[in-house]
Amino acid sequence: MPFAFDNYSVKCRNNHTYDISRKGYINLFNGQTKIVKTYDKKLFTARKIISDAGLYDKLCEKLCEIMPSGIILDAGCGCGNLTAEIFRNTGKNLTFAVDLSKDGIDFAASGFCEENLLWIVGNLNNLPLSDNKLDVILNIMSPANYEEFIRILKPGGVLLKVLPDSDYLKELRHFIYKENDKNEYSNKDVLSNLADNMNIADIIGVKYTHKISAEHIPALFDMTPLTQNINEREEIRDELINLIDKNGFDVTLAFKIAVCKANP
C-alpha cells in the first residue's frame, strides 16, 4: 500500500501526512470530481434504516458465501452498511472502503469503526492504493473505474460487481411510474461495458422478496434514485403509505453478481 500508519495518521510514500479523524476515517479526496448533492446525510440515513430492516440481508449472505479471502476494497461503499456486514461475516480481513461522499464515509465511520477496516474519502478515478496489492474488489450498485480496478488487483484477483436486475424494486417503480416506460429497467449497457473491460467468469443471480412496513416507506423513498426527480414526490409517498395495511408492502430485490478477473 502507498501509506504507512503512524499513531493517528497515515503517511504516503512522498512523506505527506494525513490525519485519521476522531471518527476513524481519512480524507484523501483531491476535489477534482463533482459530488452529486443528493448523496447527503438524509440519503445515507435512509439507506441505514432500510439496511437495518433487512432489505439487503440475502444479498450480503450470498456475497459472504462466495467472497475469496485476502485484502478487500469496497469501491463506492456509500454509508458502509453493506461493507460492515460483509466485514463482520468474512473473517475481518484487511478492508479498505472508499467513497467520494464525505457524508457517507462520516456516517460509516461513526457507526462501525474497527481494527483492519479503514474508511477513506476518495475518488474511484484515482484510488490511493498501490498496484497489484488487492485480492478482492467489491463494487455494489456503484460507479466503476475498471482501469483503476485492474491496476490495483493482484494477478488472479477478483472483482465482484453487483448490479440491480430488471425486477429490482419493480413494485415501487410500477407504483410511481404506472404505465410509463420508466417503470422498466435494464442492466444490459452496464454488463456490456463490464464485459469490454473485464473477463466475466460467472454471473450469479440473487432474487427474493422483502416486506416493507409503512413506517419504513419514507426511508425507502429517500434511499433510492428512483424517487429523486419525480413530480409530487411527497404525495406519491403518502399515497403508498395510506394504501399499505398491516401486512406491509412486498418489494422484489433482484441482483446480478458478476465474478470478474482482469482480461489476460
C-alpha positions as CSV (number, residue, x, y, z in Angstrom):
1,M,0.0,0.0,0.0
2,P,1.2,3.6,-0.6
3,F,0.6,4.5,3.0
4,A,2.2,3.7,6.4
5,F,0.3,4.1,9.7
6,D,1.8,6.3,12.4
7,N,-0.4,6.5,15.5
8,Y,-3.4,8.6,14.5
9,S,-2.2,9.4,11.0
10,V,-1.0,7.8,7.8
11,K,2.0,8.8,5.7
12,C,2.3,8.3,2.0
13,R,5.5,7.4,0.1
14,N,6.2,11.1,-0.6
15,N,6.2,11.7,3.2
16,H,2.9,13.6,3.2
17,T,0.9,13.0,6.4
18,Y,-2.9,12.6,6.6
19,D,-4.7,12.6,9.9
20,I,-7.2,9.9,10.8
21,S,-10.3,11.7,12.1
22,R,-11.7,11.1,15.5
23,K,-14.4,9.0,13.9
24,G,-11.8,6.8,12.2
25,Y,-11.5,7.8,8.6
26,I,-9.1,9.7,6.4
27,N,-9.9,12.2,3.7
28,L,-7.9,11.8,0.5
29,F,-10.3,13.5,-1.9
30,N,-8.5,15.9,-4.1
31,G,-11.6,18.0,-5.0
32,Q,-11.2,17.3,-8.8
33,T,-14.6,15.5,-9.2
34,K,-18.0,17.0,-8.6
35,I,-20.0,15.4,-5.8
36,V,-23.7,14.8,-6.5
37,K,-25.7,16.9,-4.0
38,T,-28.4,14.2,-3.5
39,Y,-25.8,11.9,-1.8
40,D,-26.1,13.6,1.6
41,K,-26.9,12.7,5.2
42,K,-30.6,12.3,4.5
43,L,-30.0,9.7,1.8
44,F,-27.4,7.8,3.9
45,T,-29.6,7.8,7.0
46,A,-32.4,6.4,4.9
47,R,-30.2,3.6,3.5
48,K,-29.1,2.7,7.0
49,I,-32.7,2.4,8.1
50,I,-33.6,0.2,5.1
51,S,-30.5,-1.9,5.6
52,D,-31.2,-2.4,9.3
53,A,-34.7,-3.5,8.3
54,G,-33.1,-6.4,6.4
55,L,-33.6,-5.4,2.8
56,Y,-30.2,-6.5,1.7
57,D,-29.5,-9.4,4.1
58,K,-29.8,-12.2,1.5
59,L,-27.6,-10.3,-0.9
60,C,-25.0,-10.0,1.8
61,E,-25.3,-13.7,2.6
62,K,-24.5,-14.6,-1.0
63,L,-21.6,-12.2,-1.2
64,C,-20.1,-13.6,2.0
65,E,-20.6,-17.1,0.7
66,I,-18.6,-16.5,-2.5
67,M,-16.1,-14.0,-1.1
68,P,-12.4,-15.0,-1.7
69,S,-10.0,-14.5,1.2
70,G,-7.4,-11.7,1.2
71,I,-7.2,-7.9,1.2
72,I,-10.5,-6.3,0.2
73,L,-11.6,-3.0,-1.3
74,D,-15.2,-1.9,-1.2
75,A,-15.2,0.7,-4.1
76,G,-18.1,3.1,-3.7
77,C,-19.1,1.9,-0.2
78,G,-21.6,4.7,0.5
79,C,-22.6,4.8,4.1
80,G,-20.8,1.5,4.7
81,N,-23.8,-0.6,5.9
82,L,-23.0,-3.5,3.5
83,T,-19.3,-3.1,4.0
84,A,-19.6,-3.6,7.7
85,E,-21.9,-6.6,7.4
86,I,-19.6,-8.3,5.0
87,F,-16.5,-7.5,7.1
88,R,-18.2,-9.0,10.2
89,N,-19.0,-12.2,8.4
90,T,-15.9,-12.9,6.4
91,G,-13.1,-13.2,8.9
92,K,-12.5,-9.5,9.3
93,N,-9.8,-9.4,6.6
94,L,-8.0,-6.2,6.0
95,T,-10.6,-4.0,4.2
96,F,-10.4,-0.6,2.6
97,A,-13.7,1.2,2.0
98,V,-13.7,4.2,-0.4
99,D,-16.4,6.6,-1.4
100,L,-16.4,10.1,-2.8
101,S,-19.1,11.4,-0.3
102,K,-17.7,12.7,2.9
103,D,-21.2,12.5,4.4
104,G,-21.3,8.8,3.5
105,I,-17.9,8.0,5.0
106,D,-18.5,10.0,8.1
107,F,-21.8,8.1,8.6
108,A,-19.9,4.8,8.1
109,A,-17.1,5.5,10.5
110,S,-19.5,6.8,13.1
111,G,-21.5,3.6,13.0
112,F,-18.7,1.0,12.7
113,C,-15.1,1.5,13.4
114,E,-12.8,-1.5,14.0
115,E,-9.2,-2.6,13.5
116,N,-8.5,-3.9,10.0
117,L,-11.2,-1.7,8.4
118,L,-10.2,1.8,7.1
119,W,-12.8,4.2,5.7
120,I,-11.5,6.6,3.1
121,V,-13.0,9.7,1.4
122,G,-11.5,9.2,-2.1
123,N,-12.0,9.1,-5.8
124,L,-12.5,5.9,-7.7
125,N,-10.8,7.5,-10.7
126,N,-7.6,7.9,-8.6
127,L,-7.6,5.3,-5.9
128,P,-5.0,5.8,-3.2
129,L,-3.8,2.2,-3.4
130,S,-0.7,0.6,-4.8
131,D,-0.5,-1.5,-8.0
132,N,-1.3,-5.2,-7.7
133,K,-2.0,-5.4,-4.0
134,L,-5.6,-6.3,-3.6
135,D,-7.2,-9.7,-3.7
136,V,-10.9,-8.7,-4.0
137,I,-12.8,-5.6,-5.1
138,L,-16.4,-5.2,-4.2
139,N,-18.4,-2.8,-6.4
140,I,-22.0,-2.9,-5.2
141,M,-24.5,-0.9,-7.3
142,S,-21.9,1.9,-7.7
143,P,-20.0,3.5,-10.5
144,A,-16.8,1.8,-11.5
145,N,-13.4,2.6,-12.9
146,Y,-12.1,-0.6,-14.5
147,E,-8.7,0.8,-15.4
148,E,-8.1,1.5,-11.7
149,F,-9.5,-1.8,-10.6
150,I,-7.2,-3.7,-12.9
151,R,-4.2,-1.6,-11.7
152,I,-4.7,-2.4,-8.0
153,L,-5.8,-6.1,-8.3
154,K,-3.2,-8.7,-7.8
155,P,-2.7,-11.2,-10.6
156,G,-5.7,-13.6,-10.2
157,G,-7.6,-11.1,-8.1
158,V,-11.3,-10.9,-8.3
159,L,-13.9,-8.1,-8.9
160,L,-17.4,-8.8,-7.5
161,K,-19.6,-6.4,-9.4
162,V,-23.2,-6.2,-8.1
163,L,-25.8,-4.8,-10.4
164,P,-29.6,-4.3,-9.9
165,D,-31.5,-6.7,-12.2
166,S,-34.6,-5.9,-14.2
167,D,-37.0,-6.8,-11.3
168,Y,-35.2,-4.7,-8.7
169,L,-37.8,-2.7,-6.7
170,K,-40.3,-3.3,-9.5
171,E,-43.3,-2.8,-7.3
172,L,-42.1,0.6,-6.3
173,R,-41.2,1.5,-9.9
174,H,-44.7,0.4,-11.1
175,F,-46.4,2.4,-8.3
176,I,-44.5,5.6,-9.2
177,Y,-44.4,5.4,-12.9
178,K,-47.6,3.4,-13.6
179,E,-47.6,2.5,-17.4
180,N,-44.7,5.0,-18.1
181,D,-41.7,3.4,-19.8
182,K,-39.6,4.5,-16.8
183,N,-41.1,1.6,-14.9
184,E,-38.7,-0.8,-16.8
185,Y,-35.0,-1.2,-16.0
186,S,-32.3,-2.9,-18.0
187,N,-28.6,-3.5,-16.9
188,K,-27.7,-4.5,-20.5
189,D,-25.4,-1.5,-21.1
190,V,-23.7,-1.9,-17.7
191,L,-23.0,-5.5,-18.4
192,S,-21.7,-4.8,-21.9
193,N,-19.3,-2.1,-20.5
194,L,-18.1,-4.6,-17.9
195,A,-17.5,-7.3,-20.5
196,D,-15.5,-4.8,-22.6
197,N,-13.1,-4.2,-19.6
198,M,-13.0,-7.4,-17.5
199,N,-13.2,-11.1,-18.0
200,I,-16.6,-12.2,-16.6
201,A,-16.0,-15.7,-15.2
202,D,-19.5,-16.2,-13.8
203,I,-22.8,-14.3,-13.2
204,I,-24.8,-15.3,-10.1
205,G,-28.4,-14.2,-9.8
206,V,-29.9,-13.3,-6.4
207,K,-33.7,-12.7,-6.2
208,Y,-36.1,-12.5,-3.2
209,T,-38.9,-10.5,-1.8
210,H,-39.0,-8.4,1.4
211,K,-41.9,-6.9,3.2
212,I,-41.6,-3.1,3.9
213,S,-43.7,-1.7,6.8
214,A,-45.5,1.6,6.5
215,E,-43.0,3.2,8.9
216,H,-40.1,2.4,6.5
217,I,-41.7,3.8,3.3
218,P,-40.3,7.3,3.8
219,A,-36.8,5.8,4.1
220,L,-37.4,3.6,1.1
221,F,-38.3,6.7,-0.9
222,D,-35.3,8.7,0.4
223,M,-32.7,6.0,-0.2
224,T,-33.2,5.3,-4.0
225,P,-32.6,7.5,-7.0
226,L,-35.9,6.2,-8.4
227,T,-37.8,8.8,-6.5
228,Q,-35.4,11.8,-6.6
229,N,-36.8,13.7,-9.6
230,I,-40.5,12.7,-9.7
231,N,-43.3,15.2,-9.6
232,E,-45.5,15.3,-6.5
233,R,-43.0,13.1,-4.7
234,E,-44.4,13.6,-1.2
235,E,-48.0,13.0,-2.4
236,I,-47.0,9.7,-4.1
237,R,-45.1,8.6,-0.9
238,D,-48.1,9.4,1.3
239,E,-50.5,7.6,-1.1
240,L,-48.4,4.5,-0.8
241,I,-48.3,4.7,3.0
242,N,-52.1,5.1,3.1
243,L,-52.5,2.0,0.9
244,I,-50.4,-0.2,3.0
245,D,-52.2,-2.3,5.5
246,K,-50.8,-4.2,8.5
247,N,-49.4,-6.8,6.1
248,G,-46.9,-4.3,4.6
249,F,-45.6,-3.7,1.1
250,D,-43.8,-6.5,-0.6
251,V,-40.9,-5.5,-2.8
252,T,-38.6,-7.6,-5.0
253,L,-34.9,-7.5,-4.6
254,A,-33.1,-8.8,-7.7
255,F,-29.4,-8.6,-8.4
256,K,-26.7,-10.0,-10.7
257,I,-23.3,-10.6,-9.1
258,A,-20.7,-10.7,-11.9
259,V,-17.5,-12.5,-10.8
260,C,-14.7,-11.0,-12.8
261,K,-11.0,-11.1,-13.4
262,A,-8.7,-8.8,-15.5
263,N,-8.6,-9.7,-19.1
264,P,-5.5,-11.7,-20.0
